[in-house]
Amino acid sequence: MNFNTKVIHGGQHHEPATGSVNVPVFLTSTFAQKSPGVHSGYEYSRAANPTRQALEDSLASIENGARGLAFGSGLAAIDCVLKLLNPGDEVIAVDDLYGGTYRMFTRLFEKYQLKFTFVNFDDASNIADLISDKTKLIWIETPTNPLMKLVDIKAVTDLVKGKDIVVAVDNTFATPYLQRPIDLGADIVMHSATKYLGGHSDVIAGALVANTEELGEKLHFIQFASGGILGPHDSYLVLRGIKTLALRVQRHSENGLAVARYLESHPGVERVIYPGLESHPQHELAKRQMTAFGGMVSFTFKSGKKEDAVKFLENLRVFTLAESLGGVESLANHPTLMTHASIPEDKRAELGITDDLVRLSVGIEDADDLIADLEAAFKN
């Protein structure tokens, strides 16, 4: 199947008892057994639930993976990946990370004797000298949050080929419509399914897709033993969101490029960070690795003042000032005060997350209305 067909039919089957086109929401904690240990494939909903299974099959299909798993949040999914590791193992991670991921790595898992090294992945060779016998996981975001840096996934996976190292890619910003890391050699793909997969800002969810059944089974055991599952109703909402993923992300990408070009021409803007612009230092990689460029745009002000960013955000009317991203509605965010406040100030400064940085999640509204809203916010 091609992608637009996969989001609707990939891994999906009509419900066998009634022929229901949509999978029902199976609101049950347990399942009747014909005899002790003899059942229809479902015993207890923490282990498996038919609604969640339908979502997990869809996730595997759209990412070209072997096994999908759905979690109660994106952080629960990341937590599951880290539980593959043992004390003394080392993790190499991209330096520009979502704040919640950085917080989990440094404030939760470092105390269990895991070592985390954060490095710029602009050139995959940057990590070559850091790899040791203790390196067991490489954690990538691409594009990164909020600075829209790209990582050459294939270059990284080629670098560690043959080594006992898992490469995991947070594909939240790109979605499988724009980028499929498993096809580029990654072992695990992670999503905050709260974002583009769900797509309507009405659910908190996370997802993992493994490239092999063996790795998928290891992750499923951790999920089952730890209990961070996604409930059936939320699973239904994400599955419904996936059905329109291609249509939505195409529109997000068209609007994102229009907004980025407008901002780049605005006299009050210092820098626009968007992979679809020729000014992005990794524009050629973006063209090679992604099919379009998504709806996430970051920018800074000519003045460099936090006050200008805050005033701008307060003046928006069509864009909503809120955390999160990837919904049909456009959102605006101040990373320093909102999503990345958990990253220490000196670390933010080192990365370039300045006090005047604004991150936009460009929705699927009419692009002219979005640009008019931005224009008015600059003037007020």
N, C-alpha and C positions, 0 to 999 in steps of 0.2 A: 504493500500500500504506500502511496505518497502521503506526505505529512498531513495535508488537509483532510484526507480520508481517515488517517490513523486517529486523529483527535476525537473522531466520532465513533469509529468502529474498532480501533486497535485494542485487541485483547478482550473485546466485549461480546456478550452473548445475551440473547433474549432470556428472560426469567423462565425456566422450564415448566413450572407448574401452571402458570397462567398465560405465558406468552407476552408478559409485560415488556414493552420496548425499553423502558427505563428500569434500571435495577431498583427494587424496592429498598426502603430504609428498614433494615432488619433490627428493630429495637428489642433485642433479646440479649441477655447475658450468658445464657446456656442453651444447649441443644439436646433433645431427646435422643437416647441411644437404644438400639434394638436389643442389645445384649451388652454386658459389661465390656467396654473397649471396642464395640462394634457400632460405628456411626457413619454418617453420610459425608464425612470430611470435616465436620465442625463439631467441636466439643465445648469450647468456652470462648467467649468473644475477645478475651485478651490475647489468645493465641491466633484466632482468625474469626472474621465476621464476613458474611457474603457481600455486604455493601463495601466494606473496606477492601475486600479482595478484588472487587471490580475496579476500584480506584487504583490499587497497586498494580493490577494487570495493565491498566491504561498507562500508568507511569512508565512501566518497563517498555511498553510499546513505543511511546513517543520519544524515549531517550535511547532506543535501540539497545536496551539492556536485557539481562537475564531475569532479574528479580526486582520488583518494586516494593517499597515499604512506606507506610503512611504513619506519621507521628502527630502528637498533640501540638507541636510547634516546630519551627525550624531549629531552635536550640535543642530540643529533645532529639532531633535527628543528628545534630552535631555531637551531642553527648554520647549517642550510640556508637558513632565512629570512633571516638576517643577511647571507648571501652574495649576496642580491639587491642589496645596497647597494654604494656606491662611497665611497672616501675623501672626507671632507667632508660626507657626508650626516648628517642629524640624526635621532635617534630620541626620541620622547616615550613614556615608559613609566610605568605605574602605580607608585606608590612602594612599596606593600606587595607585594613579589615573592617568589616561591620563591628561596631562597638560592642555588641553583645557577644560576638565570637571572641574578640580580644579579652573581654571580661571573663568568659568561661575558661579560656586557656590559662590566663594568668592568675585569676583569683580562686578558681576551683581546682584545676587539674595540676597546677605546678606543685601543690602540696602533696600530691601522690607520686612525687619523684619523676614526673615527666618534664623534659626540658624542651622549651619552645624557643626557636630562633626566628626572628622576624627580619625579612630581607627584601630588598627591591628586586622584583623579578623582571625588570625591563629587558634584561638579557639573561637567558636561562643559564649561561655560564657563571652567573653570579652565585649560584648555589652549588656548583660543582665541588668547590673546596670545602663546603660545609658538610657534605655527605660523609658519614662514617658508618661503621658496622652497627652503630646504635640507632641510626636514622631508620624509622619505620613508617613515617607518614609525611607526605608533602601536601600541604593545604593551600589551595589556590582559590582566589576569587577573580573572575574576569567577566565583564568589567568590574573594577573594584568600587567599593562604597566608602566615601563619596567622590573620590578623585578620578574615577573613570579610567584607571590604568588598565592596560591589557596584559595578559600573560599568554605567551605562545605555548599552548597546551601540548602540541605535538613535540616541540623542542624539549619540554620538561620530561614528557613520558619517554622520549627517545634516550634522554640522559640517564634514566634509571632503569632502562630495560634490562631484564635479567637479574636485577637486584631484588631483595626481599623488602620492597618498599611499596606501600600503597599510595597512589596518587588520587586525591579527592578534590573535586571541583565544585565550588558553590556557583551554580548556574542560574541563580535567582534573577539577576538583572537581564541576562540574555534570553532566558527561556529556551526550551528545546526547539522552538520555532526558528530561532536565530542561530543557535549554536548547539552542537551535540558532542560533548566532551568524550564520551565512550568511543565514538568513531575516531577520535584523535588520540586514543590510547589510554584514557583515564580508567581507573578501576571503579571509582564511586562518583556518582553525581548527587549533589545535595541541592534541595530547594527549600526556601521559605515559601511554602505553598499558599501562605497568607497573601502573597503578592500576586504575580501575574497568573499563576495557575488557577487560583480561586477567582481573582480578577474583579471582585465586586465589594471588597472591604467589609465582608460579612462573616469571616471565618478566620480562626487562627489554626495553622496546620503546617506540618513539615513533611519532607519526602526524601527518601534515599533510593537510588537505583544502582544496583551492582552489576558489574560486567560479566560475572559468572554465577552459576547456581551455587557453587561452593561458598563463595564470599557472601552471597545473598543469604544462605542458610546461617552463616556465622552471625550476620547482622540480625537476622530474625530471632535467633536464640537470645541475643542481648535485648532486643525489643521485648520479647516475651518475658524474660527474666526480670527486666527493669520496669516494664509496664507503661512505657511512654506512648501508648497507642493513640490513634485518632478514632473518635467515636463515629458511629454509623451515620448520624445526621450530618456531621461536618464532612465526612467522607463523600456523602451524596453531593453536598454543595461544591466541593472541589472538583468532583467528577463532572458536574454540570458546567462548571467554569471552563474546564479543559475543552469542552465541545466547541467553544467559540474562541479558543486561544489564538488560532491562526488569524482570524478576522481582526481580533482586538489588537494583537501585537503588530500586525501590519499597519493599522491606523495609529497606534502609539508611535511607531517608527516614523511614519510620514509627518505627524505633528511634531515629534521630537526634533526632526531635522529642520522644520520650518521655524520652530521656536529658537533653536540654536543659531540659525542664520540671522534671525532678527536680533538676538542678543549680541552677536558678534559685530553687528553694524551700529549698536547703540553707543553714543559718546560717553555715557556714564559707566560703561562696563569695561573692566580691565582685561579679563580673561574668560573665555568660554571653553568648557571642557566637555567635549562630545565626540565620540569616535567617528561619527559620520562627517565631521568637518576636516577639510584638508589641513587645517592648522593643528589638528591633534597629532602629537609626535608618533603615534602608532596607527595612523590612519591606514597604512598599507596592510598591516597585520589584521586590522579590523575587516578590511575588504576580503582578505584571504580566509579568515577564520569564521566570520559571521555572514549571514545572508542579508541582513539589514542591521541597523544600528540602535534600535530600541528607543525607549521613551524617557530615559534618565539623562538630565542635563544639569551640570553644575557651573556656577560662574562667580566671579568676584567683582568688586566695585573699584572704579578708578581711584576713589578716595581712600580705599583700604580701611574704612571705618565700620566698626560693628554697628554703630548707630544708624548708618545708612541702610544696612541690611535689615535691621529690625524694623525700621520705618517702612521700608519697601514691603516686607512681609505682612505688616499690619494693614497696609493699604490694599492688598489684593482682595478681590471680590469673587471672581470665578474660580481661581485657584484657592484651595482650602489650606490654611496653615495647620498642619497635622503631621505626626509621625507616620511611618509606613510608606508604601509606594505600590504601584502596579495595579491599582484599581481603575475602573473606567473613568473616574473623576480625577481631575488634576489636583495634585497636592504640592505644597511648598514646605520646605524644612530648613531649619538653621542647625547644621550638624554640631557646632560647638556647644550650643545650649540644649540640644534635643538628642538626636540619635547617637552622637559620639561624645556625650558628656562624660561617659565612664572611662574614656581614654585620657590619661594624664595630660595636663596642659603642655608640658615640654615635649611629649611624644607627638601631640597634634601639631605643634609648631615644626617639629622635625619633618613630619610628613607633608606639611603644606596645607593642613586643615586650618585655615585662618579664620579670624573672627568675622570677616566680611563674606565668607563663603556661603552661598545659598545653593541648595539642591532642589531641583524641580523633578517631580514625577508627572510627566506630561500625559494627560488622559486622552480620551477619544472624542472630546467635544469638537466643535468647529474651530479650526486653527485660527481663523480671523478673530474670533471672540477671545481666544487665549492671548493672542498678541495684543489685542486692544486692552485687555486686563493688565498685562505687563506694562504697557505704555502708560496707562493711567497711574499705576503704582509708582512708576519712576517720577511722574510729575507731581504727585500729591506731597 
